[in-house]
Amino acid sequence: MKARRSARPSVTRLFVWLALAAGAVYTAALIMVLIVSQQDQRRPVDAIIVLGAAQYNGRPSPVLRARLNHALHLFREGHAPRIIVTGGMGPGDTTSEATVGRRFLVAHGVPAEAVIVQAQGRSTQASMTAVGEWLEQEKLRRVLLVSDPFHMFRLRMEARRTNLEAYTSPTEDSPISDNPVLELRYLFAEAFKIPVAWFRAAVSPLTSHSQSL
């Protein structure tokens, strides 16, 4: 009986320490998400990458339109000779987010041959994997990632996982950023995803190295 009673405080202390550790990791992730969301690293690169967002019957959603407009601005500034658009098809869709993005950019004056469609996947991880593989085949590596501010830190880690030299340039007029309450919800939710992305970024290069030996 004494052994059982003495074990209870130990279990309680373990749960307390685990909760404190989880809280510390989440807080650190949230701080990094907030810091990186404010940084614009635009510079000359091999390609501008636009992360996909919803499209409605062939028309970009306001969020996707803001990302495409930002990429268009960067392209016109001469930061890259090509734009890679990403994003697959959701349930019931007849066209991909990437295809809608390409149509929008071409309609706004970007040469068709300068827009590369990578429509594989419906997640950040899948999109960055497809882009990384295409860039590797083309022997290109320097990229400028375009998405909403809350997304920037995780994108940097996904780029590290795919061995890209990546810089980030967040959209300046996203509907999400224009709504402080909505933006906070996205920022807090994003911090939960960071530990998994951290782990992937740390493990994937090691896995690739071991497979090449």
C-alpha positions as CSV (number, residue, x, y, z in Angstrom):
1,M,0.0,0.0,0.0
2,K,2.8,2.4,0.9
3,A,4.5,1.8,-2.5
4,R,1.3,2.6,-4.4
5,R,0.8,5.8,-2.4
6,S,4.3,7.0,-3.0
7,A,4.0,6.3,-6.7
8,R,1.1,8.7,-7.2
9,P,3.1,11.9,-6.5
10,S,5.7,10.7,-8.9
11,V,3.2,10.2,-11.7
12,T,1.7,13.6,-11.0
13,R,5.1,15.3,-11.1
14,L,5.8,13.5,-14.4
15,F,2.6,14.9,-15.9
16,V,3.3,18.4,-14.6
17,W,6.8,18.3,-16.2
18,L,5.5,17.0,-19.5
19,A,2.8,19.8,-19.5
20,L,5.5,22.4,-18.7
21,A,7.7,21.0,-21.5
22,A,4.9,21.0,-24.0
23,G,4.0,24.6,-23.0
24,A,7.6,25.7,-23.4
25,V,7.8,24.1,-26.9
26,Y,4.5,25.7,-28.0
27,T,5.6,29.1,-26.7
28,A,8.9,28.9,-28.5
29,A,7.1,27.9,-31.7
30,L,4.6,30.7,-31.4
31,I,7.4,33.3,-30.9
32,M,9.2,32.1,-34.0
33,V,6.0,32.1,-36.1
34,L,5.4,35.7,-35.0
35,I,9.0,36.8,-35.6
36,V,9.3,35.2,-39.1
37,S,5.9,36.4,-40.1
38,Q,7.2,40.0,-40.0
39,Q,10.3,39.3,-42.1
40,D,10.5,40.0,-45.9
41,Q,13.7,38.5,-47.4
42,R,13.0,39.3,-51.1
43,R,16.2,39.1,-53.2
44,P,17.3,37.6,-56.6
45,V,16.6,33.9,-56.7
46,D,16.0,31.1,-59.3
47,A,12.3,30.9,-58.7
48,I,9.4,32.4,-56.8
49,I,7.1,29.7,-55.3
50,V,3.5,30.5,-54.5
51,L,1.8,28.2,-52.0
52,G,-1.7,27.2,-53.0
53,A,-5.0,28.2,-51.4
54,A,-8.6,27.7,-52.3
55,Q,-10.0,28.4,-55.7
56,Y,-13.7,28.7,-56.6
57,N,-14.8,27.2,-60.0
58,G,-11.6,28.4,-61.7
59,R,-11.3,31.7,-59.9
60,P,-8.7,32.3,-57.1
61,S,-10.1,32.9,-53.6
62,P,-9.2,36.2,-52.0
63,V,-6.4,34.5,-50.1
64,L,-4.9,32.9,-53.3
65,R,-5.4,36.1,-55.2
66,A,-3.4,38.0,-52.6
67,R,-0.5,35.5,-52.9
68,L,-0.5,35.6,-56.7
69,N,-0.6,39.4,-56.7
70,H,2.4,39.5,-54.3
71,A,4.3,37.0,-56.5
72,L,3.4,39.1,-59.6
73,H,4.9,42.1,-57.9
74,L,8.1,40.3,-57.0
75,F,8.4,39.0,-60.6
76,R,8.0,42.5,-62.0
77,E,10.7,43.7,-59.6
78,G,13.0,41.2,-61.3
79,H,13.7,38.9,-58.4
80,A,13.3,35.7,-60.4
81,P,12.8,34.6,-64.1
82,R,10.1,32.1,-63.2
83,I,7.1,31.5,-60.9
84,I,6.2,28.1,-59.6
85,V,2.5,27.7,-58.6
86,T,1.4,24.9,-56.3
87,G,-1.8,23.3,-55.0
88,G,-3.8,20.3,-56.1
89,M,-7.6,19.6,-56.4
90,G,-10.0,19.4,-53.5
91,P,-13.1,17.2,-53.4
92,G,-15.5,18.2,-56.2
93,D,-12.9,20.4,-58.0
94,T,-12.4,20.2,-61.7
95,T,-9.2,22.2,-61.8
96,S,-6.2,22.6,-59.5
97,E,-5.2,25.6,-57.4
98,A,-1.9,25.6,-59.4
99,T,-3.7,25.7,-62.7
100,V,-5.9,28.6,-61.6
101,G,-2.8,30.4,-60.4
102,R,-1.1,30.0,-63.7
103,R,-4.1,31.3,-65.6
104,F,-4.2,34.4,-63.3
105,L,-0.5,35.2,-63.7
106,V,-0.5,34.7,-67.5
107,A,-3.6,36.9,-67.8
108,H,-1.7,39.6,-65.9
109,G,1.3,39.6,-68.2
110,V,3.6,36.9,-67.0
111,P,4.9,34.9,-70.0
112,A,3.3,31.4,-70.1
113,E,6.7,29.8,-70.3
114,A,7.8,31.5,-67.1
115,V,5.0,29.9,-65.0
116,I,5.6,26.3,-63.8
117,V,2.6,24.3,-62.5
118,Q,3.2,21.8,-59.7
119,A,-0.2,20.6,-58.8
120,Q,0.7,17.6,-56.7
121,G,-0.6,17.4,-53.2
122,R,-3.0,19.3,-51.0
123,S,-0.7,20.1,-48.1
124,T,2.4,22.2,-47.6
125,Q,4.6,19.2,-47.2
126,A,3.4,17.6,-50.4
127,S,3.7,20.8,-52.4
128,M,7.2,21.5,-51.1
129,T,8.3,17.9,-51.9
130,A,7.1,18.2,-55.5
131,V,8.7,21.6,-55.9
132,G,11.9,20.4,-54.4
133,E,12.1,17.4,-56.8
134,W,11.4,19.6,-59.8
135,L,14.0,22.1,-58.9
136,E,16.6,19.4,-58.2
137,Q,16.0,18.0,-61.7
138,E,16.5,21.5,-63.2
139,K,19.6,22.1,-61.0
140,L,18.0,25.1,-59.3
141,R,18.1,25.8,-55.6
142,R,17.5,29.4,-54.6
143,V,13.8,30.2,-54.0
144,L,11.6,32.9,-52.7
145,L,8.5,31.5,-50.9
146,V,5.2,33.4,-51.0
147,S,2.3,32.8,-48.7
148,D,0.5,34.4,-45.8
149,P,2.6,35.7,-42.9
150,F,1.6,33.0,-40.4
151,H,2.9,30.4,-42.9
152,M,6.4,31.6,-43.3
153,F,8.3,29.8,-40.5
154,R,6.9,26.4,-41.4
155,L,7.7,27.0,-45.1
156,R,11.4,27.7,-44.2
157,M,11.6,24.4,-42.4
158,E,9.9,22.5,-45.2
159,A,12.4,24.1,-47.6
160,R,15.2,23.0,-45.4
161,R,13.8,19.4,-45.5
162,T,13.9,19.6,-49.3
163,N,17.5,21.0,-49.3
164,L,16.5,24.3,-50.8
165,E,18.1,27.7,-50.2
166,A,14.9,29.4,-49.3
167,Y,13.9,32.9,-48.4
168,T,10.4,34.1,-47.5
169,S,8.3,37.1,-48.6
170,P,4.8,37.2,-47.0
171,T,1.8,38.7,-48.7
172,E,1.1,42.3,-47.7
173,D,-2.7,42.5,-48.2
174,S,-4.1,39.0,-47.4
175,P,-7.7,39.0,-46.1
176,I,-6.4,36.9,-43.2
177,S,-3.9,39.7,-42.1
178,D,-6.6,42.3,-42.5
179,N,-8.7,40.6,-39.8
180,P,-6.7,40.7,-36.5
181,V,-8.9,38.1,-34.8
182,L,-8.7,35.7,-37.7
183,E,-5.0,36.2,-38.0
184,L,-4.4,35.4,-34.3
185,R,-6.4,32.2,-34.8
186,Y,-4.1,31.2,-37.7
187,L,-1.0,32.1,-35.8
188,F,-2.0,30.1,-32.7
189,A,-3.0,27.2,-34.8
190,E,0.2,27.3,-36.8
191,A,2.3,27.0,-33.7
192,F,0.8,23.6,-33.0
193,K,2.2,22.4,-36.4
194,I,5.7,23.6,-35.9
195,P,7.1,20.8,-33.7
196,V,6.1,18.2,-36.4
197,A,7.8,20.4,-39.1
198,W,10.8,20.8,-36.9
199,F,11.1,17.0,-36.5
200,R,10.7,16.4,-40.3
201,A,13.3,19.1,-41.1
202,A,15.8,17.5,-38.7
203,V,15.2,13.9,-39.7
204,S,14.8,14.1,-43.5
205,P,18.3,15.4,-44.3
206,L,19.7,12.6,-42.1
207,T,17.6,10.0,-43.9
208,S,18.7,11.3,-47.3
209,H,22.3,11.1,-46.2
210,S,22.0,7.6,-44.9
211,Q,20.3,6.4,-48.1
212,S,23.1,7.9,-50.2
213,L,25.9,6.0,-48.3
